[in-house]
Amino acid sequence: MTKKAIVLLLWITCHLQLIGRDVIIEGKQASYSGKVIEFTTFFDPFTGKDSILSKYKVDSSGYFKFVFPLEKTQLVYSRIGAYKGYLHAEPQSKYIITLPEWKDLTPAEKLNPFFEPFEFQFIIENDTLSNSLNKLILKFDTIFFSYLKKIVQSGKMKKDSFEVVRNSLLNLFGSEQNVFFRDYVIYKIGLLELISMQYRVKYLSKQYFEGKPILYNNEAYLDLFNRVYDKYFFYFGQTSKGKSIYSIINDRKSFVQLDSLLQTDQVLLNTDLREMVILKNIHDEFYASRFSRSGLLNILDSLTNKTNNPYHKRFAASIREKITRLMPGYEPPSFSLYDFKGKLINLSDFKGKYVYLNFCSCNSYACLKEFDLLRNLSVKYSNKNFFIITIVTDDDSNTMKPYAEKAGMNWIFLHYGNQPDIIKKYDVRGFPLYYLIGPDGKLLLSPAKSPGEYFELDLFRIMRSRGDM
């Protein structure tokens, strides 16, 4: 057999194996006609980022069919208007699901960065087994949350009472053969132990994580992991052997020394678990004030270069993208939005210019009050490579038209409608909100002052220091 034929045979074999592990999700719901919906899963355990598995435009009859490869059993979900439906998908499986009537987000919900859709488990029409994975999880979760509610309402549970709860759950579900479900039950019980304060975190760390495999695709494992190792750097730094963690991160900025220090914790002798703890705490501590951001970033980059774990490389890249997204010195999230004439405008079109970016609602008095100040700025700096971009977040794009028609050539009005996730990407939590982007396309001020807060003084200082004034 020729070399070319062997390569072709290997490709066909691999392709057939991949097809054999495909997951199919299909169904029909007329109210979804013409809508584009996605099935996703979590990209990493820390940032909340989704990974798109499949995208599909529902046909005119409401029929949809998703097909995607899946190597391991995993939680998958779809954000469908005001809802978020989920199921646990297993490789080589087909699911015929029922969708609720489409319910769109309200304008207020679209703009609310804290809005959480109503979650539900999809009804699987072709699921005829009494002990299928999704039925087992639904049954377990119903009982689990009843116990969790009692613990939350009553506070700490007595040890004898907790042992009764644990044994009850294990007696009901411990004999099930599905490996994913068995692990799910174990780590959910661990969560009950943590919340009921039966044991110290140190004990739970040893009991559930020391010498155990990392279950990257099991959300029960990851949930308990994130809770057990919450603020680990901070608490470890309070111990006699861990107090040097501050100088290692803040001054020496050394991943090698941090990695070596954490090995003094017997639970963290496993390299993969240790790296997971480092990744989680870099993500969390970046938003606190206990450690140097530059130190955390340096250690994150070193971990990325040194780790041999592909999961950890992916997680590190995701964390870095999130924590640097709105940091001065880094490029802000890109966008392509329409102006009031229907022309598509890209942020990249303004490379080489100063961009004073702001988010506003034309129904907001605070925004409208500053429009005159913005107009004055646009006129005063019209010959200084300075542009103002106002992204309007009103549900109706026509609200921006009268203001856009009066704006000068270097004041651009855009509507967020075709890219609504820009609200979350720029962390918009109130109006107005401002950023200043430099000619190199990187953030200079994040956030920037409003024109009413004497932003012009900051702009003048920056331009003069760069030789542009």
N, C-alpha and C positions, 0 to 999 in steps of 0.2 A: 504494500500500500504506500502511495506517495505521501510525502510530508504534507502537501496541500490537502489531501484527502483525510489524513489523520486529524488535522486542525478543524476541518469542516465537520467531521464526525464528533469531535469533542464539543464543538459549538452546539450542534444539534442535540447532543445528550444533555448538556447543561441547560439548554433552552427548554427541553421537554421536562426536565426536573423542576425548573422554575414554574412552568405552566401547571405542573402537577400539584404545586403548593399554593396555587392561587386561591384567594378568597373571593366569593361572589356574594354581593348584597343587592337584592332587587326588590321591586314592589311597584305599586301604582297608587297615586293619590292625585286626583284631578286638580286640586287647588294649587299644586306645585308646577303646573304646566308652564314651560318656558323658563323656569328658574334654574340657575346654576347652583348646584349644591356640592359639597365636598365631604369626604370622609377623611378624618385625620386621626393622629395619635400624638402623644406627647413626644417632643423632640429630645428633651432632657428632663431630669428630675428637679431642676432648680429655677429655670427662668420663666416657666409658663408658656414657652413657645410651642406652637403646633407643628407637626410634620404632616404634610398633605400626602395621603395615600392614593386618593383617586378623586377626580373631578368629573362631574357629569351634568349636561344640560338636559333637564327633564323634557320629554317630548310633549306634543300637543294633547295627548291623551292622559298625561300624568305618569307615564311609565318611566322608570329609571333602572339602571343597572351599573353597579360598580364592580370592577375587577382589579385586584391588586395582589402582588405576591406578599406572603407573610412567612417568615422563618419560624417564629415562635408565637405561642398564644399571647394575645395582648388586648388591652382595652382599646377600642376604637370608638370614635364619636363623630357626630355631625351637628354643627351649629346651624339650625334651621329657623331663621327668624327669631322669635322670642323664646325658642326652645333649644335645648341641647339633648339629643338622644344618644344613647350609648349601648354597646353590647361588647362582650368578650369574644373576639374572633379567634378561631383555631385554624391552623393551616389546612388546606384541602377541604374547606367547608363552604356550604352555600346557605345563605340566610334570606328568606323571603319575609320582609318586615312590613309592618303597618305604621304609617305616619299619621300624626294628628293633622287636622285642618291647618293650613298655613296661617300663621299669625305674625304680622310684621312688627318690627320694633317701632315704638313711638318715637317722635323726634327727641324727646327728653332722654329716652333710653339709649338712642344712638350716640348722644353727646356725653353720656355719663360713663367715665372711665372705670367706675366701680360696679357697673351693671352686670349682674350675673343672670343668665337665662335660666328658665325652669328646667331642671334635669329630670329625665325619666329613662328607664330601660326600655328599649324597643321591644314590642311584641313580635315574636318570631313565629310566623304562621306555620312553617314546616318543621317546627321543633316538637316532635312527638314523644321524646324520651323523658321519663319522669326525673331522671338524674343527669340531664344534660348540664353542661357547665353554667350556662346562663340562668337556668332554673335554680340550680344549687346556690349560686351567688345571691340571687334575689331572695331565696328562702333564708339563707344565712344572714344577709344584711338586715332583713326585717327583724329577726330575733336579736342580732347584735345591737342595732340601734335602740331597741327597747331597753336593753341593759345599759347602754351608754347614757340614755336619757335619765335613768334612775341614778346613775353615778353622778351625773352633772347636777341633778336636783338635790341630792343628799350629801354631796361632798365625798370625802374619803370613805371607801367601803372597807368594812372589817375583813381581815384576812380570811377567816373561815367562810364568810359570805362570798368572797371573791373565788375561793377554791370551788365552791358549789357552782358558780357561774362558769368557770373554766371547764370543770368536769362535764357540765351539762352540754356545753358547746362541742366538746370533744366526743361525747357519747352520741350526739346527734349526727356529727359530720366527720368524725375522725376516721371512719372506715372507708370513706370514699377514695377511689383509686386515681382520680384525675390529679396529676402532680401539681398543676397550677393551682387548683382549688385547695389542695392540702396546704400548700405554702401560704395561700391567701388566708386560710383559717388561722394558721399559726401566728402570722404577723398581725392579724386583727386582734387576736387574743393579747398579743404583746402590747398593742395600743391601749387595750382596756387596762392592762397592768400599769401602764404609764399614767393614764388619766386618773385611775383610782388611787394612785400614789402608793401602790403596794410595795414597790421596791425603788431604790435609788437608781438614777440614770446609769451609774457605773455598773450596777448589777445587770441592768437590761442590755447594756452595751456588750457585756461579756456573754450573756445568755443567748442573745439573738444574732450577734454579728461576729463574734470571735470564731475564726475557723470555719465560718459558713460561706457558701457561695453567694456572690452578689447577684440578686435577681433583678436585672435591669428592666425586665418587661412586666414585673409584678407591682402594681401600684400600692398594694398593702405593705410590701417590703419597703418600698421607697418612702411611703408616708411615715412609717415608724423610724426609718433611718433619719429622715429630716428632722424629726422631733427629738430623737435621742441625741443627735449631734448638733443640735441648735446651740449657738454661742460656744462651741467647743473651744475655740481659740481663747476666748475670754476666760472661761472657767479653768482651762488648763494653765493659763497664765497666772492664776491665783495660787497655784501650788508651788512648792519650793523647787521642784525639778523643772517646772514649766515656765518660770518667770522670765527666762531669757527670750521667750517667744516675741516679746515686744521689740527688743533690739535686733533680733534676727530679721523681723519683717520691716520695721521702720527704718533701721539704720543700714544693716548689711544687705537687706533685700535678697536673701539667699534661699533659694528652694532647697539646695542640698543640705544646708544646715537645719532648715525647718523640717525636712524629711527625716533627718537623723534624730532631731529632738523628739519628734512624735513617736519614734520607735521605742522610746523609753516607756511608753504606754503599752503594756503587754497585749492589749486587745488589738492594737494597730500594727502588729508585726507583719501582717499581710499587706503587700505592696498595693494591691488594688483597693482594698478597704481604706488604707491610709490616703491614697490619692483622692478617693471619693470624699473623705472628710475635708481634705484641703480644698477641693473644688467647691464644696458646699459653703465653707466658711469664707472663702474669698468672695463668693457671690454675696453672702449676707453682710459681711463686715464692710464691704464697699459702701454700703448705705448707712453705716453707723460712723462713729467718729473715733473709734479706739485704735485704728491702725492706719498707717500711711497708704493713701491710694496708689501712689507710685510704687511703693513696696509690694502691695498686693498684685498690681499689674505685672511687675517684673517676675514675681514668683509664678503667676499664671502662665506667662510666656515660657518660662523655664520648664514648667511641668509639661506644657504642650510639646516642647522639643524633646524631652527626655522620656516621656511615657511610651510604653510599647502597646498600650491598650487603646484600640480604635474607638471604643465608647468614650474614653476619657478625652481623647483628642477632639472628638465631636462636641462633648459637653463644654470643654474649655473654650472652643471657638464660639459657641453659643453664648457663654457667659461674657466673653470679651466683647462680642457685638452688643450685648445689652448694656453693659456697664459703661462702655465708651460712647454709646449712641448720642448722648447729649452733653458730653464733656467738652469744654473748651480745648481746642487743639485737634479735635477729631471731626470728620465729616458727619453732618447730620443726616437723618433719613432722607432719601431721595423722594421726589414726588413728580407726578405728571397730572396736572389738573386743568380744567377748562376755565377760560375767562368768560366774560358776559357775552362775547360774540361767538362763543363755541370753539375758540381756538385752543388747542392743547399746548400748555406751557410746562416746560420742565425746569426744575431747579438748576440742572446742569447748564441751561441756556445762559445763566448769569455768572458763569465762571469768569474771573477777571474783574468782577464788580463787588462792591460792598452791598450786602442785602440785609435790610432791616425787615425781618419776617415777623408778622404778627397774626394771631388768630382772633377773630372777632365774630360777633353776631350783630347784624344790622338792627336787631330788636333790642339790643342792650344799650342802655343810656350811657354806661361807662365807656363803651366803645365809641358811640356817636360823639360823645363829648371830646374825644381825642382826635377825631377826624380832621378838624381844623388845624390842629398842631401838626398832624402828619402832612397835611397839604403844604403848610409853611416849610416843613423840612424838605419835601420833595422839590419845591421851587428853589430853596436856598442852596441845595446841594446837587442841582440838576447837572452841573458840569464837573462833578467830582466822582464820576463812576459809582454813583450811589443810587440804589433802587429800593423802593418799598414794595413788599409783597404782602397783601392782606388776604388771608384765607378765610372765607366766609363760611360759617358753619350752620347757617339757617337751612331749614328743610327745603324751602323754596329758593332756588337760585336767583329768581327775579328781584329779590330784595336788594341785591347788590347793584343792580343796573343803574339807578339814578346817581349813586355815589361814584361808580366806575366811570360813568360818562363825563363827570366833572373832574376826574383825576387827571393829573398830567401824564406825560409820556413815561416818566420813571416811577409811576405809582400804579402797580398792577393789582387788580382784584381777581381772585380765583375762587371757585366753589369746590368744596371738599367732596361733593356727592359721588364721584366715581372712584374715590379712594378713601372711604370713611374711616379706615383704620389709622389714618394719619393723626387722628385725635389722640389715640393711645401711643403712637410712636413718638409724638412730641409732648406727651405727658400733659395734655391740656386739661386742667382741672378748674379753670375759671377764665373769665374774659375781662379785659384783653390780656394776652400773653405775648411777649416779645422775645426774639432772638436776634443776634447780630452775627452774620456770616461774612468772612473775609474774602478777598479776591482769590485766595487759594482754595476756596470751597470748604474751609474748615471754620468751625464755630469760634468766634472771638468772645462773645458774651452769652452765657447760657444760665439763666435767662438774662435778658437785657432789661434795662430800665424802660419805663414808658416815656413818651415825649413829655408828659407832665411831671415826670421825676427828673427832669434835666438830663435826659439821655444824650442830648446834643453835646454836653460837656465831655462825656465818655467818648463819643464819636470823634470829636475834635482832637482829644488827647491821643487816641489810637491812630488816627490818620496822620497827625503830625509826627508821631514816633516812627511811622513807616515811610515818611517822606512823601505822603500823598496830600499834604496841606501846606 
